[in-house]
Amino acid sequence: MAFTVSWIYKAIDKYTPTINKVKRSTDKLGDAFGKADRKTKKFNFSLKKLQKSLRSSGKKMRNFGAMAVVGVTLPVALIGKSMLQAASDAVETTNKFNQVFELGAKGTNIAAKFAKDYGLAQSTSERMLSATGDLLVGFKFAEQQALDLSVQVSELASDLASFQNFAGGAEGASLAITKALLGETESAKALGIVIRQLSPEFMAMVKHFQRTQGVTLQQAKALTVLAIASDQSRKAIGDVSRTWADFANVQRRASEDVIKLSESFGIHLIPIATKVLLLFSKLTEKFAGISPEMKKFIMLIAGLTAILPPLILLAGLLGLAFGYISLPILIIGAAVVALIAGFAALYIWWDKIKKLIMDSGTVKFLMATYQKVSGFVSGPSDFSTTSKSSADINVNMNDPNGAVKSVDTKTTDANIIAKLARGYNTAHGAAQ
């Protein structure tokens, strides 16, 4: 009995450091779990803050984007387009004016004076004058004479538009008088002008112009119409200057000022727009000559580009959605993603991981430990062996002192207790 107690005490003394080491490891593991729990709580708190931030940021970006598109992008685009169009129209009008009258700077100065006197934009002045002058040149009037008559028609039209408050403005009144010069006198009635071309008075004036100015019949009729229109509009002539400060005329001049401003800015956009259009034209020619395979590839890229804006919108909506997803669902989703990523990484780098483990000797150590533990717990027959490689504890039962030959400090507590129990039973049976 004394032998058994002595052997147990010696075994306990021998394995106490191992047990203490296991306890320290257990304490460290507990501390690690505690730290992990604190980090998890901190992560949960950060995740909640992220949810709120996503919701807030998503709403702010959506609202700002909508306001920016409506308040900035669309107005700037529309203003730029209107400026470019105004400048382009002005250039076309100037080209027509120069082509009709072919008077160079002299003609431009006459148009500028008319524009200043009647509060019009230069382009409006040139458009009114060239519309009438084109007709008069077609009647075989000389360019200078055609321009002078065009100025008379435009001045009369401006005064009539102001006097009659004509809905079509000065340009509409000028068009009505120009049609009357052609013989279409019906439209002039809206300006208070009535011309009876079959009356004796009209025919007498036509003959007078033919005789005194040596003009053709068509030219004489045009001069007669203009003379009658001016005579019937004596009360209206000069109305623009008389009512210059009235609101209606101020409003008309303000509209013309907007045209001037648009043209002044748009004229600088024309060279840029022209280069862009020329480049686009060259690109279309290049694209037309590429291979069918490349055309298919371009269509694919275009399709992906068309899909990108909806994807961005979807990303924004998902950002808002994640802001409302409950914490457990979000953690589960993150865990699933992490697990998939882990398996993917393990699959991709398995060969390198395997080589690293084998080279480090970890596998050999684990196999040796397993063999020792297996030999230790295999039964009483192994207990008496003297081979240190086949058992964790080698005891020679013939030794009267019952000495423990060797101890493997890496043996687990459960195996130690089982081994001690079997040793006690064996020793107790031998003592009896």
KAHUHU-V784548 format. One record per residue. N is the residue number from 1. PSI is psi in radians with two decimals (NA if undefined). OMEGA is omega as a letter, one per 30 degrees, with the letter a starting at -180 (* if undefined). BURIAL is # if it has 24 or more other ideal C-beta (glycine too) atoms within 12 Angstrom, else .. Layout:
BEGIN
n = <N;N>
psi = <PSI;PSI>
omega = <OMEGA;OMEGA>
burial = <BURIAL;BURIAL>
END
This chain:
BEGIN
n = <1;2;3;4;5;6;7;8;9;10;11;12;13;14;15;16;17;18;19;20;21;22;23;24;25;26;27;28;29;30;31;32;33;34;35;36;37;38;39;40;41;42;43;44;45;46;47;48;49;50;51;52;53;54;55;56;57;58;59;60;61;62;63;64;65;66;67;68;69;70;71;72;73;74;75;76;77;78;79;80;81;82;83;84;85;86;87;88;89;90;91;92;93;94;95;96;97;98;99;100;101;102;103;104;105;106;107;108;109;110;111;112;113;114;115;116;117;118;119;120;121;122;123;124;125;126;127;128;129;130;131;132;133;134;135;136;137;138;139;140;141;142;143;144;145;146;147;148;149;150;151;152;153;154;155;156;157;158;159;160;161;162;163;164;165;166;167;168;169;170;171;172;173;174;175;176;177;178;179;180;181;182;183;184;185;186;187;188;189;190;191;192;193;194;195;196;197;198;199;200;201;202;203;204;205;206;207;208;209;210;211;212;213;214;215;216;217;218;219;220;221;222;223;224;225;226;227;228;229;230;231;232;233;234;235;236;237;238;239;240;241;242;243;244;245;246;247;248;249;250;251;252;253;254;255;256;257;258;259;260;261;262;263;264;265;266;267;268;269;270;271;272;273;274;275;276;277;278;279;280;281;282;283;284;285;286;287;288;289;290;291;292;293;294;295;296;297;298;299;300;301;302;303;304;305;306;307;308;309;310;311;312;313;314;315;316;317;318;319;320;321;322;323;324;325;326;327;328;329;330;331;332;333;334;335;336;337;338;339;340;341;342;343;344;345;346;347;348;349;350;351;352;353;354;355;356;357;358;359;360;361;362;363;364;365;366;367;368;369;370;371;372;373;374;375;376;377;378;379;380;381;382;383;384;385;386;387;388;389;390;391;392;393;394;395;396;397;398;399;400;401;402;403;404;405;406;407;408;409;410;411;412;413;414;415;416;417;418;419;420;421;422;423;424;425;426;427;428;429;430;431;432>
psi = <-0.73;-0.64;-0.75;-0.83;-0.76;-0.73;-0.70;-0.77;-0.74;-0.71;-0.71;-0.77;-0.67;-0.66;-0.05;-0.79;-0.67;-0.76;-0.74;-0.69;-0.71;-0.71;-0.74;-0.70;-0.69;-0.70;-0.74;-0.69;-0.70;-0.74;-0.70;-0.74;-0.66;-0.78;-0.72;-0.69;-0.74;-0.70;-0.64;-0.74;-0.72;-0.69;-0.72;-0.73;-0.76;-0.64;-0.66;-0.70;-0.65;-0.68;-0.83;-0.71;-0.72;-0.77;-0.83;-0.80;-0.72;-0.77;-0.76;-0.77;-0.72;-0.82;-0.75;-0.74;-0.76;-0.78;-0.66;-0.70;-0.81;-0.72;-0.35;-1.03;-0.93;-0.82;-0.76;-0.74;-0.77;-0.73;-0.76;-0.73;-0.75;-0.67;-0.78;-0.72;-0.72;-0.78;-0.70;-0.74;-0.69;-0.74;-0.76;-0.70;-0.75;-0.72;-0.75;-0.76;-0.84;-0.61;-0.62;-0.84;-0.51;0.78;0.02;-2.36;-0.54;-0.81;-0.68;-0.69;-0.67;-0.75;-0.66;-0.69;-0.76;-0.72;-0.73;-0.76;-0.52;0.21;0.74;2.79;2.68;-0.70;-0.67;-0.75;-0.86;-0.62;-0.77;-0.79;-0.74;-0.52;-0.74;-0.71;-0.59;-0.70;-0.79;-0.66;-0.61;-0.40;0.15;0.40;2.57;2.74;-0.79;-0.76;-0.69;-0.67;-0.73;-0.76;-0.63;-0.67;-0.73;-0.79;-0.77;-0.67;-0.76;-0.73;-0.71;-0.76;-0.71;-0.68;-0.68;-0.75;-0.77;-0.10;0.83;2.31;-0.57;-0.04;-2.95;-0.68;-0.72;-0.70;-0.69;-0.69;-0.70;-0.74;-0.66;-0.71;-0.64;-0.63;-0.51;-0.20;-0.11;1.39;-0.10;-0.73;-0.39;-0.31;-0.50;-0.33;0.11;0.35;2.15;2.10;2.13;1.76;-0.30;0.04;2.66;-0.64;-0.77;-0.81;-0.61;-0.70;-0.62;-0.81;-0.61;-0.78;-0.64;-0.72;-0.74;-0.55;-0.09;0.66;2.92;2.95;-0.76;-0.71;-0.71;-0.70;-0.73;-0.74;-0.62;-0.77;-0.78;-0.68;-0.76;-0.73;-0.71;-0.70;-0.68;-0.19;0.49;-0.65;-0.47;-0.46;2.23;0.13;-0.54;-0.80;-0.62;-0.60;0.52;-0.64;-0.04;2.70;-0.73;-0.79;-0.61;-0.72;-0.69;-0.73;-0.61;-0.69;-0.70;-0.58;-0.64;-0.70;-0.76;-0.80;-0.78;-0.72;-0.65;-0.60;-0.73;-0.48;-0.45;-0.32;-0.38;-0.83;-0.70;-0.83;-0.63;-0.77;-0.72;-0.77;-0.67;-0.72;-0.72;-0.69;-0.72;-0.68;-0.70;-0.66;-0.71;-0.80;-0.57;-0.43;0.06;2.94;2.76;-0.62;-0.75;-0.62;-0.70;-0.71;-0.73;-0.70;-0.63;-0.81;-0.72;-0.68;-0.75;-0.67;-0.68;-0.52;-0.44;-0.83;-0.79;-0.59;-0.67;-0.74;-0.74;-0.68;-0.71;-0.72;-0.65;-0.64;-0.73;-0.69;-0.75;-0.47;-0.39;-0.15;2.41;2.70;-0.83;-0.72;-0.71;-0.68;-0.73;-0.77;-0.74;-0.68;-0.73;-0.78;-0.74;-0.70;-0.77;-0.75;-0.67;-0.81;-0.69;-0.76;-0.70;-0.68;-0.72;-0.75;0.41;-0.77;-0.74;-0.69;-0.76;-0.79;-0.69;-0.74;-0.76;-0.69;-0.49;-0.22;0.08;-0.74;-0.74;-0.72;-0.76;-0.69;-0.73;-0.72;-0.73;-0.72;-0.71;-0.78;-0.72;-0.74;-0.56;-0.67;0.20;-0.30;3.07;-0.51;-0.54;-0.28;-0.46;-0.03;2.71;0.07;2.10;-0.30;-0.20;-0.06;2.69;-0.57;2.09;2.02;2.29;1.87;-0.30;-0.24;2.07;-0.46;-0.17;0.68;2.54;2.06;-0.78;2.69;2.33;1.93;-0.10;0.05;2.51;2.82;-0.72;-0.75;-0.62;-0.83;-0.76;-0.72;-0.73;-0.68;-0.77;-0.65;-0.66;-0.78;-0.75;-0.78;-0.68;-0.65;-0.65;-0.60;-0.61;NA>
omega = <l;l;a;a;l;a;l;a;l;l;l;l;a;a;l;l;l;l;l;l;l;l;l;l;l;l;l;l;l;l;l;l;l;l;l;l;l;l;l;l;l;l;l;l;l;a;l;l;l;l;l;l;l;l;a;a;l;l;a;l;l;a;l;l;l;l;a;l;a;a;a;a;a;l;l;l;a;l;l;l;a;l;l;l;l;l;l;l;l;l;l;l;l;l;l;a;l;a;a;a;l;a;l;a;l;l;l;l;l;l;l;l;l;l;a;a;a;l;a;l;l;a;l;l;a;l;l;a;a;l;l;a;l;l;a;l;l;l;l;l;l;a;a;l;l;l;l;l;l;l;l;l;a;l;l;l;l;l;l;l;l;a;a;a;a;a;a;l;a;a;l;l;l;l;l;l;l;l;l;l;l;a;l;a;a;a;a;a;l;l;a;a;l;a;l;a;a;a;l;a;l;a;l;l;l;l;l;l;l;a;a;a;l;a;l;l;a;l;a;l;l;l;l;l;a;l;l;l;l;a;a;a;a;a;a;a;a;a;a;l;a;a;a;a;l;a;a;l;l;l;l;l;l;l;l;l;l;l;l;a;a;a;a;l;a;a;l;l;a;l;l;a;l;l;l;a;l;l;l;l;l;l;l;l;l;a;a;a;a;a;l;l;l;l;l;l;l;l;l;l;l;l;l;l;l;a;a;l;l;l;l;l;l;l;l;l;l;l;l;a;l;l;a;a;a;a;a;a;a;l;l;l;l;l;l;l;l;l;l;l;l;l;l;l;l;l;a;a;a;a;l;l;a;a;a;a;a;a;a;l;a;a;l;l;a;l;l;l;l;l;l;l;l;l;a;a;a;l;a;a;l;a;a;a;a;a;a;a;a;a;l;l;l;a;l;a;l;l;a;l;l;a;l;a;a;a;l;a;l;a;a;a;a;l;l;a;l;a;l;l;a;l;l;l;a;a;l;l;a;a;l;*>
burial = <.;.;.;#;.;.;#;#;.;#;#;.;.;#;#;.;.;#;.;.;.;.;.;.;.;.;.;.;.;.;.;.;.;.;.;.;.;.;.;.;.;.;.;.;.;.;#;.;.;.;#;.;.;#;.;.;.;#;.;.;.;.;.;.;.;.;.;.;.;.;.;.;.;.;.;.;.;.;.;.;.;.;#;#;#;#;#;#;#;#;#;.;#;#;.;#;#;#;.;#;#;.;#;.;.;.;#;#;.;#;#;#;.;#;#;.;.;#;#;#;#;#;#;#;#;#;#;#;#;#;#;#;#;#;#;#;#;.;#;.;#;.;#;.;.;#;#;#;#;#;#;#;#;#;#;#;#;#;#;#;#;#;#;#;#;#;.;.;#;#;#;#;#;#;#;#;#;#;#;#;#;#;.;.;#;.;#;#;.;#;#;#;#;.;#;.;#;.;.;.;.;#;.;.;#;#;.;.;#;.;.;.;.;.;#;.;.;.;#;#;#;#;#;#;#;#;#;#;#;#;.;#;#;.;.;#;.;.;#;#;.;.;#;.;.;.;.;.;#;.;.;#;#;.;.;#;.;.;#;#;.;#;#;.;#;#;#;.;#;#;.;.;.;.;.;.;.;.;.;.;.;.;.;.;.;.;.;.;.;.;.;.;.;.;.;.;.;.;.;.;.;.;.;.;.;.;.;.;.;.;.;.;.;.;.;#;.;.;#;#;.;#;#;.;.;.;.;.;.;#;.;.;.;.;.;.;.;.;.;.;.;.;.;.;.;.;.;.;.;.;.;.;.;.;.;.;.;.;.;.;.;.;.;.;.;.;.;.;.;.;.;#;#;.;#;#;#;.;.;.;.;#;#;#;.;.;.;.;.;#;#;#;#;#;#;.;#;.;.;.;.;#;.;#;#;.;#;#;.;.;#;#;.;.;#;#;.;.;#;#;.;#;#;#;.;#;#;.;.;.;.;.>
END
